[in-house]
Amino acid sequence: MLIGVAPEGKVVGQQVSDSTLRTVAETLDRMDPPARMSIERVPISDAMDVLVLTAPLILDEGPYVFGGRPYRRVGSTTSIMPRDEYERLLLDRRHSRRRWENQPAEGHKIADLDEEEILRTVRLGIETGRLPESTGASLEEILDRLKIREDGRLLDAAVVLFSKDPMPDYPQCRLRLARFKGIDKSEFLDNRQVQGHVFHLLEEGMAFLLRHLPIAGRFEAGRIERIDEPLFPVAALREALVNALCHRSYAVSGGSVSIAIYDDRLEIWSDGSPPFGLRAEDLKRPHESRPRNPLITGVFYRRGLVEEWGRGTQMIVDLCVRAGHPEPEFIEERDSFGVRFLPSGYIAPHRVVHDLTQRQREILHILANADCLTFSEVRDRLTAPPSDRSIRNDLTQLRQLGLARLNGRGRGARWSLVEDSDE
């Protein structure tokens, strides 16, 4: 900063006295944190000097306030900084030094951790090439390498990642699961809560999704078996759930990650807004990866569950679009963050999964390779046709299951396969 330069940029200097230097020093004292500036007088004439104020580059020390207020400079205008922007910058400053995850886990010991899960993490880390084969043989060495133990004490991140029973000290280690009837929360079809370390929550969450999401089934020429796949891409669902577990705010002790399935959408929610000034709309385009919980996210990375380049949310969008669905919505609401998956059609409140006999599968295979067939044509194409009565029973059952359709009556009636678009 130069004092003694005219607005048009001309160096004019000014008279500098002891009073001037005191005024500058007193002004700098009004800054918090203290401004580390050096002051130099540069003579430009016998009576005029330029004051040069130099501040060293210090990372992670801002934001500064002056006279108890934060300011920001936009172009040539200085104005008071909005409170939410200041708090976000303040969180950024504190993040590298003091976070919830890097605080000591009082009262928790290595014996409280899931040893099998820790060793599984090492094995997966070595398989993905993200941990060296020389990773420590003892649990202490492993936890130190994962940076979730410090000075012989477990950190909060260790409890979230591996605790066998984090309750009651860590009530935020919880996953809420709900399948609602209809498009609001007025009636449940299934409602449960799961507690445990994050890898247990991930496993339970994926099992709940696969249990309650409808199956989109199809038949391909040359294959007897029906191809059953969940409505939404499994990789996209896993990525969204992993993101929620990694990037949520664990400082909210009563918080949780939640999964809600409605008839017209699927939502995954977690506590905390996107960190470090990211907005929901930023997540659909390339953006910097700055996780709220780098220790927790680092262990997920070593297991091969996340990447470090901020591509996860874009991958969710790409997978859903390729599967024929609209782009998922990223939502910030009341200090919570959610991902909303929207299907290309209505989500039925049941799964189409049934045990079929080999002959019933063969009938579906026959119907998949023809537009409409009479009963006689279906029978004649069977490898070893049984009695007409048995075939009619098979067709009736397939019709009741919503897999086959009868069009017309009498001898002219024809059987056809129920396509996904017909359901």
C-alpha positions in Angstrom: 0.0 0.0 0.0 1.3 3.4 -1.0 0.4 6.6 0.9 1.3 9.6 -1.2 -0.1 8.7 -4.6 -2.8 10.8 -6.3 -6.0 9.1 -7.6 -4.8 9.3 -11.1 -1.7 7.4 -10.1 0.8 10.2 -10.0 3.4 10.0 -7.1 3.0 13.3 -5.2 4.1 12.3 -1.7 3.1 14.0 1.5 4.5 15.5 4.6 5.2 12.7 7.1 5.6 13.6 10.8 5.7 11.5 14.0 2.0 12.2 14.3 1.4 10.7 10.8 3.3 7.5 11.8 1.3 7.2 15.0 -2.0 7.6 13.2 -1.0 4.9 10.7 0.1 2.6 13.6 -3.1 3.2 15.5 -5.2 2.5 12.4 -3.4 -0.8 11.8 -4.1 -1.7 15.5 -7.8 -1.6 14.7 -7.4 -4.7 12.5 -8.1 -8.2 13.9 -6.2 -10.4 13.5 -3.3 -8.0 14.0 -1.9 -6.7 10.7 1.7 -7.8 10.2 2.9 -4.8 8.2 6.2 -3.0 7.8 6.2 0.8 7.2 8.9 2.4 5.1 9.4 6.1 4.3 10.6 6.8 0.7 11.7 10.4 0.2 10.7 12.0 -3.2 11.8 15.5 -2.3 13.2 17.5 0.5 9.7 17.9 2.2 7.7 15.0 0.8 7.7 11.3 1.4 5.8 8.3 0.3 4.8 5.7 2.9 5.1 2.1 1.8 3.1 -0.4 3.8 4.1 -4.0 3.0 2.3 -7.1 4.3 3.8 -10.6 3.8 1.6 -13.3 2.2 0.2 -15.3 5.0 -2.2 -18.2 4.1 -5.2 -19.2 6.2 -5.1 -16.1 8.4 -8.0 -14.1 7.0 -10.7 -12.8 7.1 -9.7 -9.5 8.9 -12.1 -7.1 10.5 -11.5 -3.4 11.0 -13.1 -1.7 14.0 -15.1 -4.8 14.7 -16.6 -5.0 11.2 -15.6 -7.0 8.1 -15.3 -5.2 4.7 -14.9 -6.3 1.1 -13.6 -4.5 -1.9 -15.5 -4.8 -5.2 -14.0 -2.7 -8.0 -13.5 0.7 -6.6 -16.1 0.3 -3.9 -15.6 -0.7 -0.2 -18.6 -2.0 1.6 -19.5 -4.0 4.8 -19.2 -7.7 4.1 -22.5 -9.7 4.5 -22.5 -11.8 7.6 -22.9 -15.2 5.9 -19.9 -14.5 3.6 -17.8 -13.5 6.6 -18.8 -16.6 8.6 -17.9 -18.7 5.6 -14.5 -17.2 5.3 -14.0 -17.5 9.0 -14.8 -21.2 8.8 -12.3 -21.5 6.0 -9.6 -20.0 8.2 -10.3 -22.3 11.1 -10.8 -25.4 9.0 -7.1 -26.4 8.6 -6.4 -25.8 12.3 -9.5 -26.9 14.2 -12.3 -29.1 12.9 -14.7 -31.4 14.5 -13.1 -34.4 13.0 -9.6 -33.7 14.2 -10.5 -33.2 17.9 -9.7 -35.9 20.5 -12.3 -38.6 21.0 -12.6 -38.5 24.7 -13.2 -41.8 26.4 -12.8 -43.9 23.2 -10.0 -46.5 22.8 -8.7 -48.7 20.0 -10.5 -51.6 21.6 -13.8 -49.8 20.8 -13.1 -49.9 17.1 -14.1 -52.4 14.4 -10.7 -54.2 13.8 -12.1 -56.2 10.8 -13.2 -53.0 9.1 -9.8 -51.3 9.7 -8.0 -54.3 8.2 -10.5 -54.3 5.3 -9.6 -50.6 4.7 -5.9 -51.5 4.5 -6.5 -54.4 2.1 -8.7 -52.3 -0.2 -6.2 -49.4 0.0 -3.4 -51.7 -1.1 -5.6 -53.2 -3.9 -6.4 -49.7 -5.2 -2.8 -48.6 -5.0 -3.7 -45.9 -2.5 -1.9 -47.4 0.5 1.6 -48.9 0.4 2.0 -52.6 1.0 4.2 -51.6 3.9 1.2 -50.1 5.8 1.7 -50.9 9.5 1.0 -54.3 10.9 -0.5 -53.0 14.2 -3.7 -51.1 14.5 -1.8 -48.2 16.1 0.4 -47.9 13.1 -2.5 -48.1 10.7 -4.5 -45.4 12.5 -1.4 -43.2 12.6 -0.9 -43.6 8.9 -4.6 -42.8 8.3 -4.0 -39.7 10.5 -7.0 -40.4 12.7 -4.8 -40.9 15.8 -2.7 -38.2 17.3 -0.2 -38.4 20.2 -1.6 -41.8 21.1 -5.3 -40.5 21.2 -8.1 -41.4 18.8 -9.7 -38.5 17.0 -13.4 -38.0 16.4 -12.8 -39.1 12.8 -11.7 -42.5 14.0 -15.0 -43.0 15.9 -17.1 -42.0 12.8 -15.1 -44.3 10.6 -14.6 -47.4 12.7 -16.4 -47.4 16.1 -18.3 -50.6 16.8 -20.8 -48.7 18.9 -20.6 -44.9 18.8 -23.7 -44.4 20.9 -24.5 -42.5 23.1 -21.5 -40.2 22.7 -21.9 -39.8 19.0 -25.6 -39.6 18.2 -24.8 -38.1 14.8 -23.5 -41.5 13.6 -27.0 -42.3 12.4 -28.8 -43.0 9.1 -32.6 -42.4 8.7 -34.4 -44.5 6.1 -38.0 -44.0 4.9 -40.2 -45.3 2.1 -43.3 -43.0 1.9 -46.6 -43.8 0.4 -47.4 -41.2 -2.2 -45.5 -37.9 -2.7 -45.4 -36.5 0.8 -44.5 -37.6 4.4 -48.0 -38.3 5.6 -47.8 -42.1 5.5 -44.9 -44.6 5.8 -44.5 -47.9 4.0 -41.2 -48.4 5.8 -39.4 -46.3 8.4 -36.2 -47.2 10.3 -33.0 -45.8 11.8 -29.5 -47.4 11.6 -26.6 -46.5 13.9 -22.9 -47.3 13.5 -19.8 -46.4 11.7 -20.0 -44.9 8.2 -19.2 -48.1 6.3 -22.0 -49.9 8.1 -24.3 -47.0 7.3 -23.3 -47.1 3.7 -24.0 -50.8 3.5 -27.4 -50.5 5.2 -28.3 -47.5 3.1 -27.6 -49.2 -0.2 -29.5 -52.3 0.9 -32.5 -50.2 1.7 -32.4 -48.5 -1.7 -32.1 -51.8 -3.5 -34.9 -53.3 -1.4 -37.4 -50.5 -2.0 -36.6 -49.1 -5.5 -38.6 -50.7 -8.3 -36.8 -52.9 -10.7 -36.7 -51.9 -14.3 -36.8 -55.3 -16.1 -36.3 -56.0 -19.8 -35.7 -58.9 -22.1 -33.1 -59.2 -24.9 -33.2 -61.3 -27.9 -31.2 -64.5 -27.5 -31.5 -64.5 -23.7 -34.2 -66.3 -21.7 -33.4 -64.5 -18.4 -35.1 -61.3 -17.6 -32.6 -58.5 -17.0 -33.5 -56.8 -13.7 -31.9 -53.4 -12.8 -32.8 -50.8 -10.1 -34.6 -47.8 -11.4 -31.6 -45.5 -10.8 -28.0 -46.4 -11.6 -26.5 -48.0 -8.5 -23.2 -46.2 -9.0 -25.0 -42.8 -8.9 -26.9 -43.8 -5.7 -23.7 -45.0 -4.0 -21.8 -41.8 -5.0 -24.6 -39.6 -3.6 -24.7 -41.6 -0.3 -20.9 -41.6 0.0 -20.8 -37.8 -0.6 -23.4 -37.3 2.2 -21.4 -39.4 4.7 -18.1 -37.7 3.8 -19.1 -34.1 3.5 -21.9 -33.6 6.1 -21.4 -31.5 9.2 -20.7 -33.9 12.1 -20.7 -30.9 14.5 -24.5 -31.1 14.6 -24.8 -33.8 17.3 -28.5 -34.4 16.6 -28.0 -34.6 12.9 -28.0 -37.5 10.5 -27.9 -38.6 6.9 -31.4 -39.5 5.6 -32.8 -41.4 2.6 -36.4 -40.7 1.6 -38.1 -42.6 -1.3 -41.4 -41.2 -2.6 -43.6 -42.2 -5.5 -42.3 -39.4 -7.6 -38.6 -39.0 -6.4 -35.8 -40.1 -4.2 -33.9 -37.8 -1.9 -30.6 -38.1 0.1 -30.1 -35.4 2.7 -27.3 -34.4 5.1 -26.6 -31.7 7.6 -24.6 -28.6 6.5 -24.5 -26.6 3.3 -21.8 -27.1 0.6 -18.5 -26.0 2.2 -16.1 -23.2 1.3 -18.5 -21.0 -0.7 -19.6 -23.7 -3.1 -23.2 -23.3 -4.3 -25.6 -26.1 -5.3 -25.4 -25.0 -9.0 -21.6 -25.3 -8.9 -21.8 -29.0 -8.4 -23.0 -29.8 -12.0 -19.8 -28.3 -13.5 -16.1 -28.7 -12.8 -15.3 -27.4 -9.3 -12.5 -27.6 -6.8 -12.6 -30.5 -4.3 -12.3 -29.1 -0.8 -13.9 -31.6 1.6 -15.4 -30.5 4.9 -13.9 -33.6 6.6 -10.6 -34.3 4.8 -9.6 -37.1 7.3 -12.9 -39.0 6.8 -12.9 -38.4 3.1 -9.2 -39.5 2.9 -10.1 -42.9 4.3 -13.0 -43.2 1.8 -10.5 -42.3 -1.0 -8.0 -45.0 0.1 -10.8 -47.6 -0.1 -11.5 -46.5 -3.7 -15.0 -45.0 -2.8 -14.2 -41.4 -3.8 -11.9 -39.5 -6.1 -10.0 -36.4 -5.1 -10.9 -34.2 -8.1 -14.4 -33.0 -7.4 -16.0 -35.2 -10.2 -18.4 -37.1 -8.0 -21.4 -34.9 -8.4 -20.9 -34.5 -12.1 -20.7 -38.3 -12.4 -24.1 -38.6 -10.6 -25.6 -36.3 -13.3 -24.0 -38.1 -16.2 -25.0 -41.6 -15.0 -28.7 -40.6 -14.5 -28.9 -38.8 -17.9 -27.4 -41.8 -19.6 -30.0 -44.0 -17.9 -32.8 -41.8 -19.4 -33.7 -39.8 -16.3 -33.7 -36.0 -15.8 -30.7 -34.4 -14.2 -30.7 -34.8 -10.4 -31.3 -31.7 -8.4 -28.8 -30.4 -5.8 -30.6 -28.5 -3.1 -29.5 -26.3 -0.3 -32.2 -25.7 2.3 -32.1 -24.6 6.0 -28.4 -25.5 6.6 -29.0 -28.9 4.9 -27.9 -30.3 1.6 -29.9 -32.7 -0.6 -29.7 -34.6 -3.9 -33.1 -35.3 -5.5 -33.3 -38.1 -8.1 -36.1 -37.7 -10.5 -37.3 -40.8 -12.5 -38.4 -40.8 -16.1 -41.7 -42.3 -14.9 -43.7 -43.0 -11.8 -42.1 -45.0 -9.0 -44.3 -47.9 -8.2 -44.6 -48.8 -4.5 -43.3 -52.4 -5.0 -40.5 -54.3 -6.7 -41.1 -56.6 -9.7 -39.1 -59.5 -8.4 -40.6 -63.0 -8.5 -39.3 -66.5 -8.7 -40.2 -67.9 -12.1 -40.0 -71.4 -13.4 -37.7 -72.2 -16.3 -40.7 -72.7 -18.6 -42.2 -69.4 -17.6 -38.8 -67.7 -18.4 -38.9 -69.5 -21.7 -42.4 -68.1 -22.4 -41.2 -64.6 -21.6 -38.2 -65.2 -23.9 -40.6 -66.3 -26.7 -42.8 -63.2 -26.2 -39.8 -60.9 -26.1 -38.9 -62.0 -29.7 -42.4 -61.6 -31.2 -45.0 -58.8 -31.3 -48.1 -60.9 -30.5 -48.7 -64.6 -30.4 -51.8 -66.8 -30.1 -51.8 -69.5 -27.5 -51.1 -72.1 -30.1 -48.1 -70.2 -31.4 -46.7 -69.9 -27.9 -47.2 -73.6 -27.3 -45.6 -74.6 -30.6 -42.4 -72.6 -29.8 -41.8 -74.2 -26.5 -38.9 -76.6 -26.4 -40.9 -79.3 -24.6 -44.5 -78.2 -24.4 -46.5 -79.7 -21.5 -50.3 -79.9 -21.4 -52.3 -77.0 -22.6 -53.6 -76.6 -19.1 -50.1 -76.1 -17.7 -49.3 -73.6 -20.3 -52.5 -71.6 -19.6 -51.6 -71.6 -15.9 -48.2 -70.2 -16.7 -49.6 -67.5 -18.9 -52.2 -66.6 -16.3 -49.6 -66.3 -13.6 -47.4 -64.1 -15.9 -50.4 -62.0 -16.6 -51.1 -61.6 -12.8 -47.5 -60.6 -12.2 -47.8 -57.9 -14.9 -45.3 -59.5 -17.2 -47.6 -60.6 -20.0 -50.8 -59.2 -21.5 -53.7 -60.9 -23.2 -55.2 -58.9 -26.0 -58.7 -59.9 -27.3 -60.9 -62.9 -26.6 -61.5 -66.4 -27.9 -59.4 -68.0 -30.6 -58.1 -64.6 -31.9 -56.7 -63.6 -28.5 -53.0 -62.9 -28.6 -50.3 -62.8 -25.9 -47.6 -60.1 -25.7 -44.9 -59.0 -23.4 -45.6 -56.0 -21.0 -42.9 -53.4 -21.8 -41.5 -51.0 -19.2 -43.3 -48.1 -20.9 -46.7 -50.0 -20.5 -46.3 -50.4 -16.7 
